[in-house]
C-alpha cells in the first residue's frame, strides 16, 4: 500500500487521468463531427497537466 504514496506513481497517475479525461471530451467532439477530436484533446490535456506538474514542482 505504500506504493500509492510514491511521488512518481502519483505524477504518472495524474498524467494518465488527464489524458483519459481529455480523450473523453475529444471522443464526444468526434461523435458530433467537430474539428478537434480525440487525439487533439488527449494531447492538449496531457501537455497541460505536464506543465502544471512542472510548475508546482518548481515553486
Helices and strands as residue ranges (DSSP letters): G 2-5, H 7-31, H 38-58
